[in-house]
Amino acid sequence: MTVTGGSRPVASVASLPAQTPSGRGPGIAVDHVSKRFFHKGRPVPALRDVSLSVPPGEFLSLIGPSGCGKSTLLRIIGGLIAPDSGEVRIGDSTPADARAAKCFGLVPQAPALLPWRTVLDNVTLLRDVGRSPFRRPNHGPEEARDNSARDPLALLEQVGLAQFAQSLPKELSGGMQQRVSLVRAFVLGAPILLMDEPFAALDEMTRNAMRYQLLDVWGQTSTTVVFVTHSIPEAVILSDRVVTMAARPGQVAATEAITLPRPRTEAMEDSPEFAAHARRVKASLRESWA
């Protein structure tokens, strides 16, 4: 994917490519992005000159020390906040246009389920809200989203929650609620999934199980994933590439291409190849602190 400067014309929502020739959704290009916030009137740099690309269908993890701008970068990619400088492209469009076309699914740290809606109603909420009553011919992104949307009951069955479809969130454990959040994102059928430390609040056993449930569901889609985590083993076992970000202001410090074969299995975590990847990511984290 080629990213040009700020003079590049902004594409309309309708021009956003629904799929690449491979049948996958659009990729992501981040080009020299910087962002700062203000605290008590003083500027606080969050990101400085960040450039990276995520090809269609790739699972990319962002790892780095707290406060290095990982979540900020995720929000910029998703069109929730704008960079101070630089550019992000989603296919041939802007993040704002891609967001309007419902090209993003978001899995936050907290499940954010509506307590008065059942599991099934929570799962289908975003899909139902996102369906526009106005249909236009050849409206690529929206058609792609509708065609790729998946059966909610089948997904609940896949993550072991079919029997809880009519339960309320308060009747579920924290891990079960996070599985509902995961299913909700995939049911939407969005070609890009942004995940901000979705398993951080879970105990280690549940967190480990969630990794493989995520891989199981993701493996049946062509979804492009950007995943924020603080866990080296999690980043290695999930990802095609792991991007290490340096401490504030956030910058890309290193990139590790993960060569473990897919589908990934828990047994791979005991392999020399896994250990070698984990050592290199750990070393890049140590250097990023320095």
N, C-alpha and C positions, 0 to 999 in steps of 0.2 A: 504494500500500500504506500502510495506516495503522498506526502503531506506538503502543501505549498504554504506560502506566507499568508499574511492577513489580507492580501488583495484578492484571494480566491473568492469567487462569488458564493454566497450562501445558497445551498440547495433548498428547495421546498420540501415539505413533508412527503409529497407524492413522488419526488424523485429519489427518495431513499431506497436503495436496492433491497428488495425483500430477501433475496438469496443470492449467493455467489454461484458460479457454475458448479461447484461441488455440492450444492444443495444446502449449504449452511448459511446462517445469518451473517449480517455485516460484521466486519472486524472493527478494531478500535485503534486509533492513532493519536498519541499524545505528543505534541511538538513544542518543546521549550516552554513549558508551563511553569509560571511562578504565581504564588499567592501569599498575601500577608493579611493578618488581622490586626485589630487595635485593642490594646489593653490599657485602660486608664489614660487614653490619649496617646499612647506610644505604640509605634508599629512593631508587630511581632511576626517575623517571617515564618511561614509554615512550609512553603515549597519554593525551591529555587531551580529553575531551568531543568525541569523534569521532562525527559523524552523517553517514550517506549511505545511499542506496538504490540497488539494482541491479534494474531491472525484469527479468522473465523473458526470457531469450534475448539479453540485452545482453552485449557484450564491453566490460568496464571495466578500465582499467589504473590502477595506483597507481604514482606516480613521486615521488621525493624523495631528499634526501641520505641517506647511510648512517647508520643508527642512528635514523631518524625513526619507526620502528615499523611499517613496511609489512608485514614478515613476521609480526610479532606480531598485527597486525590480521587477517591471513590465517588465522592459527592460531585466533584467537578466532571468526572466522566459521565455520571448520571444526569447532568444538567440541573442539579439542585442548587449549585452555586457557580458563579463565573470566575475564571482566573483573572488575575490582574494583567497578565501578559501571556503570550503563547496561544495555542489553539488545540482543540480536541475535535476529531472527526469521528463520526460513527458511520461507517461506509462512506458515502459521499455527502453526508449531512452534518448538521450541528447537533450537539447533545440535546438542546432544547427541542429541535424538530423531532429527534428520535424519541424523546420522552413523550411528546404529543402523540406520536404514532404508536405508543405503548410497546416500545422495543425493549424496555428494561423490566426485569423482575428484581426485587430487592428482598434480601433476607437479612434483617438487622440482628443485633445482639440479643434483644428481647423479642419474644414471639409476637407481641402486640396483637393478641387476639381479642375480639369483641366478646365480653363475658356473657352477653345475652344471646349470642348466636351459637348454634351447635357447631361441632367440628366440621361437618359437611358444609354448613352455611358459611363458616369462616373461610374454608378452602375455596369456595366459589365466589366469594365476595368481590375480589378484584377483577375477576373475569367478567362478572355480571355488570359491575360499574363501568368497566372499560369498554364494553360493547357499545359502539355508537349506533344510533338509529339512522344516521345518514350514511348511505353506502354509495361509493363512487366506483365506476369501472376502473380496473387496473390500479386500484389503490394498494400498491405493493405491501407496505409494512403491515397495514391492518389485516389484509388478507393472509399474509404469512402468519400473523399472530393467531388468527382464528383457525387456520388449517393445522397449526402445530399444537394447538391447545389439546390437552390430554384429559382422558376420562378421570374425574376426581375419585370415584370409588375404586377404580383400578389402582390408582396411585396410593390411596389409603391402604389398600390391601397389600401393596408392595412394601410399605413401611410398617406393616403390622398393626394398622389402626382401623381396619374396616369395621370391626365390632364396636368401635367407639364413635361411629359417624354421627349418631344422634346425641352424643354426650356434650355437656357444656365444658368449657375450658377448666373450670374449677375442679372438675372431676378427674383431671389428667395430671400426671407428674410433669416436672419441668422439662424432662427429656421428651416426653410425649407431645407437649405443647410445641417444642421446637421442631419436631417432626411434622406437625400440622403446618407450621410456618414454611417449612421446606416444600411440602406438597403444594401449598398455596402459590408459591412462586412458580413451580413447574406447571401447574394447572393453567396459569395465565398464558402459557405458550410463548412467552417473550423470548426472542433469540439471544438476548444478553442477560446474564444473571450477575448481579453485584451482591457480594456476601461480606458483611462487616462483622468479623469475629462471631459467627452465629453459634459456635459451640463453647464459647468462653466460660459461660456460667454453669456448665455441666460437669458432673464428676468424671473422672478419667475413664472409667469403664463405659459409661454412657456416651461420652465424647468419642471414644474409639469406635463404638458401634455406629454412631452417626456418620462418621467419615465414610464407612463402607456402604451405608445406605445411600448417602449422597452419590458416591461413585456408581452405585447400581442404577440409580435413576438417571444420572447424567449420561451414563454410557449408552442409554437408549435414545438420546436426543442429539441434536447438533448445536447445543447451547454453548455460547462463548461465556466463560466464567472468569471474573476477577474476584479473588478471595483474599480477604485480609485476615491475618493470623499472627499470633506471637509464638506459635508452636512449631519448632523445626520438624519433628516427625510428621506432624499433620501436613505441613507444606510439602514435604518430600513425597509422601505417599499419595497425595491428591493430584499433584501438579504435573504439567508438561514443562513448565519453567517456574523458577522461584526468583523473584526480584527482591534483593536486599536494599533497603533504603537507609541512608545515613541519618544521624540525629539532626535535629532542627538547625537550620532549615532543611527540610526533606529533600534529598537528592538520590538518584539511582547510584548505589555504590557497587553493585555486582549483580550478575545474572547467572543462575545455575540451570542448565538444561538437564532435566531428569530423564535418564535413559532406561528406567525400569519399564519392562513390557506391560502392556495392558491386555486384559483387565488386571488391575492390581489386587493382590491378596494380602491378608494379614501375615502370612508366612514370609513375605518379602521383607518385612521389617527386621527379620533376623539375618538377612543376606549381607554379604560384604559390599555389594553394590549400594544398597540402601545406606549402610554405615558410611561409605565413602562420600555419598552425596550429603549426608547430614553433617559430616565433619567439615566439608567445604562451606556449607551454608553457615555453620557455626563460626568458622574462621572469618567469613565475610562480615558477620554481625560484630565480631570482636574488633575488626579493623574499622568498621563504620563508627563505632564508639570513639575510636582514637582520632 
